[in-house]
Amino acid sequence: MRFFSVLCSIAIFIFGCSALPSYSAYDARLNALKGKSINDAVADLGAPTRTVELAAGSKLYVWEEKSELRTAAHGNVTHDPGTNAERLTVTPSQRLPLDCTTEVEVDAKGKVVRVDSKGAACVSVANGGK
């Protein structure tokens, strides 16, 4: 029985971790759009946040995901044995930005010629999230 429990734990760890999204998964998803129509990119990524006109009729489509993670405030009590005093140190909550900016450049014919992404939240959209 113990062997079975260990085996199950190892299997969950291996298969559970392999399903985690990654930057490379999102890069692969974006690179698959190269050479395709901008309509395919919009179908995959959703409506862009904004569009920028570039030279020679090409365009830059930009998707921006902006969110934040807020950490909880926490305290730490230390005791000074020399003075028998206790000291409370409180660390306030923090806001950590979780942004993802995705750029897709298309030529004058609407074909994807360049893709790029940056930001910590790009991992969270790697597995198909829009």
N, C-alpha and C positions, 0 to 999 in steps of 0.2 A: 504494500500500500504506500509506503514511504517513497519507494522508487517511482511509483506512478505519479505521486504529487510533485516530485522533483522534475520528472519528465514533462509534466504539464506546465510547470512554471517556466522551464526552459523554452518550450514551444511557444508559449504566450509571449515571452520576451523577444524571441527571434522574429516571429511573425508580426507581433504588435509593433515593434520598432521599425521593421521594414516598410510598414504602411505609413509611417510618418511623412508628411510633406517635406520637401527640401527645395533649396534654391535651384539646384540642378533640374529638378522636376519642372519647376516653373520656366526655367530657361528652355528646356526641351519643348514645353508646350508653346512658348513664343516662337522658337526657331522653326517649328512645324508650320507656322504661318507664312514664312518667307516664300515668295513666288505666288502666293494665293491672293485672292481679291480682298479688298478692304471689307467687303460684305461678310466674308468668312471670319475675319478678325472680330467684327462687331457681333456676329452670331456667337462667337466663342467668349468674348470678353464683356459683352454688353455695350451699352451706349457710352461713347467717350465723354470725359468731363469737358474737354475742349479740343478744338481743332486749330492748327496754325498753318497759314498759307506759306509755302516756301517758294524758292526760285523755280523757274521752268515748269510751273504747274504741279509740282509735287506738294504733298501735304504731310503734316505731322499730326497724328491723332494721339491724344494723351488721356490716360486713365489715371485718376488719383484716388487712392483709398487712404483716408485719414482717420485714425482712431488713436486711442491711448489706453494704456494699462495703468490703473491706479493701485499703488501698493497700500497696504494697511499700516496705520501708525502702530508702533510697538514700543514697549518700554523695557528697560533693563535695570534691575536693582543691584547695587554693589554694596558690600558691607566692609567698613574700615574697622578691623579689630583693635587698632590702637586707640581710636576715639569712640568706638562702639556706635558710630553713626552709620546710617544707611543713606545712600544717594540714589535717586531715581533719575535715569537719563531717558528721555523720550525722543524717539526718532519720528518725525512727522511723516505723514503719507507723502508719496512722491507720484508725479505723473510722468510716465514713460511713453514717448511718442511711438506709435506703431503705424508707420506710413508705408505705402507702396506706390511708386510712380512708374507707370508702364508707358513706353513710347513706341509707336508703330509709324514708320515713315513709308509713304506710298509714292510711286512715280505718277506721272501725268495720266497714265492709263488705269490707275487705281490698284496696281499690284504692289504688294508688300515687298520693300527692298531692304528695310532695316528694322530691327526690334531691339529694345533695351528695357531693363527694369532696374530699379534701385529702391532699397528700403527694407526695414525689418519685417513688415507685414506681407511682403511678397511670398514668404513661405506659407502663410495661411491661405493664400489663394492658389497655391500650387496644385491642389488636388481637385480643381474644378470650380472653386468658389468664384463668384463674380463680384 
